């Protein structure tokens, strides 16, 4: 059986620090609880200032991105 690392398929993920890079910008934050378990789509976003972003908010999402949870695997 042959396995491919996910990083080889998707490339590098852009990481950033909104508290440092966009402290005064109103950002859309996607918490994992905003993902519908049945439809697998983001149902809502929370708006926060970059300076108030939680430490886990270090990746930008783009259209058609796939989100993989390591803390809530029951979301599939």
PEGIWO-V519890 format. One record per residue. RES is the residue in one letter. PHI is phi in degrees with one decimal (999 if undefined). D_LAST is the distance of its C-alpha to the last C-alpha in whole Angstrom. Layout:
<<RES/PHI/D_LAST> <RES/PHI/D_LAST>>
//
This chain:
<<X/999/23> <X/-106.3/22> <X/-114.5/20> <X/-117.9/19> <X/-67.2/19> <X/-59.7/16> <X/-63.6/19> <X/-73.1/21> <X/-89.5/19> <X/-109.5/19> <X/82.0/22> <X/-83.9/22> <X/-88.8/21> <X/-76.2/23> <X/-109.4/24> <X/-155.5/26> <X/-122.0/27> <X/-62.8/28> <X/-64.4/30> <X/-91.7/32> <X/-87.2/32> <X/-150.7/32> <X/-62.2/33> <X/-103.7/34> <X/-95.0/32> <X/-81.0/30> <X/-109.6/26> <X/-88.8/23> <X/-110.1/20> <X/-107.7/17> <X/-88.6/15> <X/-59.0/12> <X/-68.1/13> <X/-82.3/14> <X/-89.8/11> <X/-72.3/10> <X/-65.1/8> <X/-82.7/9> <X/-84.1/11> <X/64.7/8> <X/-117.8/12> <X/-77.5/14> <X/-92.0/16> <X/-157.5/18> <X/-128.8/20> <X/-111.2/22> <X/-97.6/25> <X/-139.0/27> <X/-75.0/30> <X/-52.2/29> <X/-66.4/31> <X/-98.7/29> <X/-65.9/25> <X/-67.2/24> <X/-61.8/24> <X/-79.8/20> <X/-86.7/21> <X/-124.1/22> <X/-132.2/20> <X/-90.9/21> <X/-103.4/18> <X/-122.5/20> <X/-53.4/19> <X/72.3/17> <X/-67.2/15> <X/-106.9/12> <X/-100.0/10> <X/-116.8/8> <X/-97.3/8> <X/-102.9/10> <X/-107.0/11> <X/-133.3/8> <X/-63.3/6> <X/-71.2/5> <X/-79.0/4> <X/64.9/0>>
//
